[in-house]
Amino acid sequence: MKRLYAYLFTLCLFMLLPAVTLAANDRITKEELKAKMDKGDNILILDVRISGSYMDSKIKIKGAVRIDPDSIERKYQVLPKDKEIIAYCT
């Protein structure tokens, strides 16, 4: 059930961000993400995990911006429009 909630939330997130388009299969592997980070690509990593998942996790991506699902509608407007946004959740 948590995976379904996370998937639906991520889908909604991308519907809210007018500068981002999302096809059903747009995914990035951890190796592709690491390559982008190592190369210095102009990206923003957005951690959109629900609070419990975020707090319980020992793994966090360095430099990722955390936005709680409860506040996404208020905060999405301040996200940079000139960066590729890569969102992740559980």
N, CA, C and O atoms as CSV, one atom per row, in Angstrom:
chain,resi,resn,atom,element,x,y,z
A,1,MET,N,N,0.821,-1.194,0.000
A,1,MET,CA,C,0.000,0.000,0.000
A,1,MET,C,C,0.868,1.262,0.000
A,1,MET,O,O,0.541,2.247,-0.663
A,2,LYS,N,N,1.986,1.224,0.755
A,2,LYS,CA,C,2.869,2.383,0.779
A,2,LYS,C,C,3.443,2.666,-0.604
A,2,LYS,O,O,3.583,3.823,-1.000
A,3,ARG,N,N,3.777,1.591,-1.345
A,3,ARG,CA,C,4.323,1.788,-2.691
A,3,ARG,C,C,3.290,2.443,-3.607
A,3,ARG,O,O,3.623,3.323,-4.400
A,4,LEU,N,N,2.058,2.014,-3.495
A,4,LEU,CA,C,1.001,2.599,-4.309
A,4,LEU,C,C,0.845,4.081,-3.977
A,4,LEU,O,O,0.735,4.912,-4.878
A,5,TYR,N,N,0.835,4.410,-2.688
A,5,TYR,CA,C,0.723,5.803,-2.269
A,5,TYR,C,C,1.898,6.623,-2.806
A,5,TYR,O,O,1.715,7.728,-3.317
A,6,ALA,N,N,3.092,6.072,-2.684
A,6,ALA,CA,C,4.278,6.792,-3.155
A,6,ALA,C,C,4.228,6.996,-4.665
A,6,ALA,O,O,4.566,8.072,-5.160
A,7,TYR,N,N,3.806,5.965,-5.400
A,7,TYR,CA,C,3.709,6.089,-6.843
A,7,TYR,C,C,2.693,7.154,-7.236
A,7,TYR,O,O,2.967,8.001,-8.086
A,8,LEU,N,N,1.530,7.107,-6.620
A,8,LEU,CA,C,0.489,8.086,-6.927
A,8,LEU,C,C,0.936,9.498,-6.564
A,8,LEU,O,O,0.663,10.449,-7.296
A,9,PHE,N,N,1.623,9.630,-5.429
A,9,PHE,CA,C,2.110,10.942,-5.034
A,9,PHE,C,C,3.109,11.475,-6.047
A,9,PHE,O,O,3.035,12.637,-6.446
A,10,THR,N,N,4.044,10.626,-6.463
A,10,THR,CA,C,5.054,11.068,-7.426
A,10,THR,C,C,4.399,11.473,-8.737
A,10,THR,O,O,4.781,12.473,-9.346
A,11,LEU,N,N,3.415,10.700,-9.169
A,11,LEU,CA,C,2.687,11.055,-10.381
A,11,LEU,C,C,2.013,12.418,-10.220
A,11,LEU,O,O,2.071,13.251,-11.124
A,12,CYS,N,N,1.378,12.643,-9.078
A,12,CYS,CA,C,0.729,13.933,-8.812
A,12,CYS,C,C,1.748,15.064,-8.766
A,12,CYS,O,O,1.483,16.163,-9.252
A,13,LEU,N,N,2.898,14.797,-8.189
A,13,LEU,CA,C,3.955,15.809,-8.114
A,13,LEU,C,C,4.306,16.300,-9.510
A,13,LEU,O,O,4.402,17.505,-9.741
A,14,PHE,N,N,4.498,15.375,-10.435
A,14,PHE,CA,C,4.882,15.773,-11.775
A,14,PHE,C,C,3.745,16.441,-12.533
A,14,PHE,O,O,3.989,17.194,-13.476
A,15,MET,N,N,2.529,16.181,-12.142
A,15,MET,CA,C,1.400,16.881,-12.752
A,15,MET,C,C,1.353,18.325,-12.258
A,15,MET,O,O,0.871,19.208,-12.968
A,16,LEU,N,N,1.850,18.569,-11.046
A,16,LEU,CA,C,1.848,19.914,-10.488
A,16,LEU,C,C,2.967,20.786,-11.044
A,16,LEU,O,O,2.835,22.009,-11.085
A,17,LEU,N,N,4.052,20.179,-11.467
A,17,LEU,CA,C,5.191,20.939,-11.953
A,17,LEU,C,C,5.045,21.194,-13.443
A,17,LEU,O,O,5.260,20.284,-14.243
A,18,PRO,N,N,4.688,22.405,-13.834
A,18,PRO,CA,C,4.417,22.669,-15.247
A,18,PRO,C,C,5.633,22.524,-16.145
A,18,PRO,O,O,5.484,22.265,-17.340
A,19,ALA,N,N,6.829,22.683,-15.603
A,19,ALA,CA,C,8.030,22.616,-16.433
A,19,ALA,C,C,8.504,21.181,-16.655
A,19,ALA,O,O,9.460,20.954,-17.396
A,20,VAL,N,N,7.853,20.227,-16.028
A,20,VAL,CA,C,8.307,18.839,-16.092
A,20,VAL,C,C,7.260,17.998,-16.814
A,20,VAL,O,O,6.069,18.083,-16.518
A,21,THR,N,N,7.716,17.194,-17.758
A,21,THR,CA,C,6.812,16.235,-18.377
A,21,THR,C,C,7.267,14.852,-17.969
A,21,THR,O,O,8.464,14.599,-17.830
A,22,LEU,N,N,6.320,13.962,-17.778
A,22,LEU,CA,C,6.631,12.626,-17.295
A,22,LEU,C,C,5.895,11.608,-18.139
A,22,LEU,O,O,4.665,11.588,-18.172
A,23,ALA,N,N,6.647,10.766,-18.817
A,23,ALA,CA,C,6.045,9.641,-19.519
A,23,ALA,C,C,5.929,8.494,-18.530
A,23,ALA,O,O,6.594,8.486,-17.494
A,24,ALA,N,N,5.097,7.547,-18.848
A,24,ALA,CA,C,4.835,6.452,-17.906
A,24,ALA,C,C,6.098,5.682,-17.542
A,24,ALA,O,O,6.177,5.139,-16.440
A,25,ASN,N,N,7.077,5.617,-18.419
A,25,ASN,CA,C,8.271,4.822,-18.154
A,25,ASN,C,C,9.519,5.654,-17.905
A,25,ASN,O,O,10.624,5.120,-17.989
A,26,ASP,N,N,9.390,6.923,-17.605
A,26,ASP,CA,C,10.566,7.741,-17.315
A,26,ASP,C,C,11.126,7.328,-15.967
A,26,ASP,O,O,10.567,7.647,-14.917
A,27,ARG,N,N,12.220,6.626,-16.014
A,27,ARG,CA,C,12.884,6.170,-14.801
A,27,ARG,C,C,14.372,6.353,-14.986
A,27,ARG,O,O,14.868,6.425,-16.111
A,28,ILE,N,N,15.069,6.428,-13.891
A,28,ILE,CA,C,16.507,6.554,-13.926
A,28,ILE,C,C,17.071,5.553,-12.928
A,28,ILE,O,O,16.555,5.414,-11.819
A,29,THR,N,N,18.121,4.864,-13.321
A,29,THR,CA,C,18.735,3.906,-12.407
A,29,THR,C,C,19.671,4.649,-11.461
A,29,THR,O,O,20.037,5.798,-11.711
A,30,LYS,N,N,20.050,3.987,-10.379
A,30,LYS,CA,C,20.975,4.621,-9.451
A,30,LYS,C,C,22.325,4.867,-10.122
A,30,LYS,O,O,23.023,5.820,-9.776
A,31,GLU,N,N,22.699,4.015,-11.078
A,31,GLU,CA,C,23.952,4.216,-11.798
A,31,GLU,C,C,23.876,5.444,-12.712
A,31,GLU,O,O,24.838,6.205,-12.824
A,32,GLU,N,N,22.726,5.626,-13.360
A,32,GLU,CA,C,22.541,6.806,-14.212
A,32,GLU,C,C,22.536,8.077,-13.379
A,32,GLU,O,O,23.107,9.091,-13.782
A,33,LEU,N,N,21.892,8.023,-12.218
A,33,LEU,CA,C,21.878,9.187,-11.331
A,33,LEU,C,C,23.283,9.522,-10.869
A,33,LEU,O,O,23.690,10.683,-10.894
A,34,LYS,N,N,24.027,8.508,-10.446
A,34,LYS,CA,C,25.399,8.741,-9.982
A,34,LYS,C,C,26.246,9.357,-11.099
A,34,LYS,O,O,27.040,10.263,-10.847
A,35,ALA,N,N,26.078,8.872,-12.319
A,35,ALA,CA,C,26.821,9.422,-13.460
A,35,ALA,C,C,26.491,10.898,-13.666
A,35,ALA,O,O,27.384,11.708,-13.917
A,36,LYS,N,N,25.206,11.247,-13.559
A,36,LYS,CA,C,24.801,12.653,-13.699
A,36,LYS,C,C,25.424,13.503,-12.587
A,36,LYS,O,O,25.896,14.613,-12.831
A,37,MET,N,N,25.417,12.968,-11.377
A,37,MET,CA,C,25.986,13.701,-10.244
A,37,MET,C,C,27.492,13.865,-10.408
A,37,MET,O,O,28.032,14.946,-10.173
A,38,ASP,N,N,28.172,12.788,-10.813
A,38,ASP,CA,C,29.626,12.838,-10.998
A,38,ASP,C,C,30.018,13.790,-12.119
A,38,ASP,O,O,31.048,14.460,-12.049
A,39,LYS,N,N,29.183,13.842,-13.157
A,39,LYS,CA,C,29.456,14.703,-14.315
A,39,LYS,C,C,29.161,16.177,-14.021
A,39,LYS,O,O,29.612,17.068,-14.740
A,40,GLY,N,N,28.400,16.414,-12.958
A,40,GLY,CA,C,28.064,17.793,-12.617
A,40,GLY,C,C,26.883,18.327,-13.403
A,40,GLY,O,O,26.756,19.537,-13.589
A,41,ASP,N,N,26.021,17.439,-13.866
A,41,ASP,CA,C,24.826,17.878,-14.588
A,41,ASP,C,C,23.992,18.813,-13.719
A,41,ASP,O,O,24.039,18.750,-12.491
A,42,ASN,N,N,23.240,19.668,-14.370
A,42,ASN,CA,C,22.396,20.644,-13.697
A,42,ASN,C,C,21.101,19.970,-13.249
A,42,ASN,O,O,20.075,20.070,-13.922
A,43,ILE,N,N,21.159,19.282,-12.104
A,43,ILE,CA,C,20.010,18.526,-11.616
A,43,ILE,C,C,19.642,18.940,-10.195
A,43,ILE,O,O,20.457,19.482,-9.449
A,44,LEU,N,N,18.407,18.671,-9.854
A,44,LEU,CA,C,17.916,18.822,-8.482
A,44,LEU,C,C,17.314,17.483,-8.099
A,44,LEU,O,O,16.397,16.994,-8.759
A,45,ILE,N,N,17.829,16.893,-7.035
A,45,ILE,CA,C,17.300,15.631,-6.542
A,45,ILE,C,C,16.273,15.964,-5.476
A,45,ILE,O,O,16.575,16.628,-4.485
A,46,LEU,N,N,15.070,15.500,-5.694
A,46,LEU,CA,C,13.945,15.826,-4.824
A,46,LEU,C,C,13.490,14.574,-4.079
A,46,LEU,O,O,13.024,13.615,-4.694
A,47,ASP,N,N,13.625,14.588,-2.766
A,47,ASP,CA,C,13.215,13.471,-1.915
A,47,ASP,C,C,11.768,13.705,-1.498
A,47,ASP,O,O,11.477,14.602,-0.708
A,48,VAL,N,N,10.873,12.895,-2.033
A,48,VAL,CA,C,9.440,13.071,-1.761
A,48,VAL,C,C,8.860,11.897,-0.972
A,48,VAL,O,O,7.677,11.576,-1.089
A,49,ARG,N,N,9.712,11.266,-0.172
A,49,ARG,CA,C,9.230,10.148,0.642
A,49,ARG,C,C,8.311,10.654,1.744
A,49,ARG,O,O,8.463,11.770,2.241
A,50,ILE,N,N,7.351,9.804,2.117
A,50,ILE,CA,C,6.500,10.165,3.245
A,50,ILE,C,C,7.353,10.215,4.497
A,50,ILE,O,O,8.400,9.571,4.563
A,51,SER,N,N,6.917,10.973,5.487
A,51,SER,CA,C,7.720,11.241,6.676
A,51,SER,C,C,8.269,9.987,7.335
A,51,SER,O,O,9.448,9.936,7.683
A,52,GLY,N,N,7.425,8.970,7.510
A,52,GLY,CA,C,7.876,7.751,8.170
A,52,GLY,C,C,9.001,7.068,7.419
A,52,GLY,O,O,9.973,6.619,8.026
A,53,SER,N,N,8.877,6.987,6.098
A,53,SER,CA,C,9.929,6.374,5.280
A,53,SER,C,C,11.218,7.176,5.353
A,53,SER,O,O,12.307,6.609,5.445
A,54,TYR,N,N,11.092,8.490,5.311
A,54,TYR,CA,C,12.272,9.341,5.366
A,54,TYR,C,C,12.981,9.226,6.719
A,54,TYR,O,O,14.201,9.076,6.778
A,55,MET,N,N,12.212,9.298,7.789
A,55,MET,CA,C,12.794,9.272,9.131
A,55,MET,C,C,13.407,7.908,9.450
A,55,MET,O,O,14.436,7.837,10.121
A,56,ASP,N,N,12.791,6.832,8.980
A,56,ASP,CA,C,13.277,5.484,9.279
A,56,ASP,C,C,14.475,5.077,8.419
A,56,ASP,O,O,15.161,4.104,8.736
A,57,SER,N,N,14.726,5.802,7.352
A,57,SER,CA,C,15.783,5.421,6.428
A,57,SER,C,C,17.155,5.912,6.895
A,57,SER,O,O,17.317,7.046,7.346
A,58,LYS,N,N,18.132,5.017,6.770
A,58,LYS,CA,C,19.518,5.402,7.049
A,58,LYS,C,C,20.189,5.897,5.777
A,58,LYS,O,O,21.300,6.424,5.817
A,59,ILE,N,N,19.512,5.726,4.651
A,59,ILE,CA,C,20.078,6.112,3.365
A,59,ILE,C,C,19.390,7.369,2.865
A,59,ILE,O,O,18.171,7.412,2.693
A,60,LYS,N,N,20.200,8.385,2.639
A,60,LYS,CA,C,19.701,9.642,2.087
A,60,LYS,C,C,20.704,10.104,1.033
A,60,LYS,O,O,21.912,9.959,1.219
A,61,ILE,N,N,20.214,10.652,-0.057
A,61,ILE,CA,C,21.100,11.126,-1.114
A,61,ILE,C,C,21.632,12.495,-0.725
A,61,ILE,O,O,20.867,13.429,-0.484
A,62,LYS,N,N,22.949,12.602,-0.669
A,62,LYS,CA,C,23.588,13.860,-0.303
A,62,LYS,C,C,23.208,14.959,-1.293
A,62,LYS,O,O,23.326,14.788,-2.507
A,63,GLY,N,N,22.752,16.083,-0.755
A,63,GLY,CA,C,22.377,17.220,-1.585
A,63,GLY,C,C,20.924,17.221,-2.028
A,63,GLY,O,O,20.463,18.187,-2.636
A,64,ALA,N,N,20.198,16.150,-1.731
A,64,ALA,CA,C,18.790,16.091,-2.129
A,64,ALA,C,C,17.968,17.082,-1.311
A,64,ALA,O,O,18.253,17.330,-0.140
A,65,VAL,N,N,16.956,17.635,-1.943
A,65,VAL,CA,C,16.036,18.546,-1.279
A,65,VAL,C,C,14.838,17.728,-0.820
A,65,VAL,O,O,14.219,17.019,-1.612
A,66,ARG,N,N,14.523,17.832,0.442
A,66,ARG,CA,C,13.410,17.070,1.025
A,66,ARG,C,C,12.163,17.935,1.034
A,66,ARG,O,O,12.162,19.038,1.580
A,67,ILE,N,N,11.103,17.427,0.426
A,67,ILE,CA,C,9.808,18.090,0.492
A,67,ILE,C,C,8.790,17.058,0.954
A,67,ILE,O,O,8.572,16.047,0.287
A,68,ASP,N,N,8.180,17.316,2.080
A,68,ASP,CA,C,7.168,16.424,2.634
A,68,ASP,C,C,5.927,16.456,1.735
A,68,ASP,O,O,5.536,17.525,1.266
A,69,PRO,N,N,5.313,15.311,1.492
A,69,PRO,CA,C,4.124,15.289,0.637
A,69,PRO,C,C,3.020,16.243,1.086
A,69,PRO,O,O,2.260,16.748,0.260
A,70,ASP,N,N,2.933,16.488,2.386
A,70,ASP,CA,C,1.885,17.383,2.888
A,70,ASP,C,C,2.117,18.844,2.508
A,70,ASP,O,O,1.188,19.650,2.565
A,71,SER,N,N,3.334,19.192,2.124
A,71,SER,CA,C,3.606,20.594,1.809
A,71,SER,C,C,4.002,20.823,0.356
A,71,SER,O,O,4.414,21.927,0.001
A,72,ILE,N,N,3.887,19.816,-0.481
A,72,ILE,CA,C,4.333,19.939,-1.870
A,72,ILE,C,C,3.584,21.022,-2.636
A,72,ILE,O,O,4.184,21.724,-3.449
A,73,GLU,N,N,2.308,21.167,-2.396
A,73,GLU,CA,C,1.538,22.172,-3.133
A,73,GLU,C,C,2.012,23.587,-2.831
A,73,GLU,O,O,1.932,24.463,-3.692
A,74,ARG,N,N,2.499,23.817,-1.629
A,74,ARG,CA,C,2.993,25.147,-1.270
A,74,ARG,C,C,4.419,25.381,-1.750
A,74,ARG,O,O,4.804,26.521,-2.007
A,75,LYS,N,N,5.198,24.329,-1.871
A,75,LYS,CA,C,6.628,24.497,-2.136
A,75,LYS,C,C,7.055,24.258,-3.581
A,75,LYS,O,O,8.163,24.643,-3.955
A,76,TYR,N,N,6.224,23.643,-4.394
A,76,TYR,CA,C,6.677,23.328,-5.741
A,76,TYR,C,C,7.002,24.585,-6.551
A,76,TYR,O,O,7.814,24.528,-7.474
A,77,GLN,N,N,6.386,25.701,-6.221
A,77,GLN,CA,C,6.610,26.936,-6.976
A,77,GLN,C,C,8.027,27.473,-6.816
A,77,GLN,O,O,8.497,28.220,-7.675
A,78,VAL,N,N,8.717,27.111,-5.738
A,78,VAL,CA,C,10.064,27.632,-5.513
A,78,VAL,C,C,11.149,26.731,-6.102
A,78,VAL,O,O,12.335,27.045,-6.006
A,79,LEU,N,N,10.751,25.619,-6.706
A,79,LEU,CA,C,11.745,24.746,-7.320
A,79,LEU,C,C,12.309,25.415,-8.566
A,79,LEU,O,O,11.576,26.079,-9.299
A,80,PRO,N,N,13.588,25.248,-8.806
A,80,PRO,CA,C,14.205,25.900,-9.968
A,80,PRO,C,C,13.646,25.364,-11.278
A,80,PRO,O,O,13.420,24.163,-11.429
A,81,LYS,N,N,13.431,26.257,-12.204
A,81,LYS,CA,C,12.890,25.883,-13.514
A,81,LYS,C,C,14.004,25.530,-14.498
A,81,LYS,O,O,13.741,24.974,-15.564
A,82,ASP,N,N,15.250,25.855,-14.139
A,82,ASP,CA,C,16.370,25.650,-15.050
A,82,ASP,C,C,17.152,24.372,-14.757
A,82,ASP,O,O,18.243,24.181,-15.294
A,83,LYS,N,N,16.610,23.495,-13.914
A,83,LYS,CA,C,17.290,22.248,-13.578
A,83,LYS,C,C,16.405,21.065,-13.909
A,83,LYS,O,O,15.178,21.153,-13.875
A,84,GLU,N,N,17.051,19.957,-14.230
A,84,GLU,CA,C,16.324,18.705,-14.374
A,84,GLU,C,C,15.989,18.222,-12.968
A,84,GLU,O,O,16.877,18.104,-12.124
A,85,ILE,N,N,14.721,17.945,-12.714
A,85,ILE,CA,C,14.297,17.520,-11.384
A,85,ILE,C,C,14.133,16.000,-11.396
A,85,ILE,O,O,13.384,15.437,-12.194
A,86,ILE,N,N,14.856,15.367,-10.489
A,86,ILE,CA,C,14.786,13.917,-10.352
A,86,ILE,C,C,14.203,13.639,-8.980
A,86,ILE,O,O,14.852,13.872,-7.960
A,87,ALA,N,N,12.966,13.135,-8.959
A,87,ALA,CA,C,12.282,12.856,-7.702
A,87,ALA,C,C,12.446,11.392,-7.354
A,87,ALA,O,O,12.458,10.523,-8.226
A,88,TYR,N,N,12.572,11.136,-6.061
A,88,TYR,CA,C,12.602,9.744,-5.625
A,88,TYR,C,C,11.803,9.556,-4.368
A,88,TYR,O,O,11.642,10.468,-3.556
A,89,CYS,N,N,11.299,8.332,-4.226
A,89,CYS,CA,C,10.515,7.954,-3.064
A,89,CYS,C,C,10.668,6.452,-2.882
A,89,CYS,O,O,11.421,5.807,-3.613
A,90,THR,N,N,9.959,5.896,-1.912
A,90,THR,CA,C,10.044,4.458,-1.687
A,90,THR,C,C,8.810,3.782,-2.209
A,90,THR,O,O,8.688,2.561,-2.114
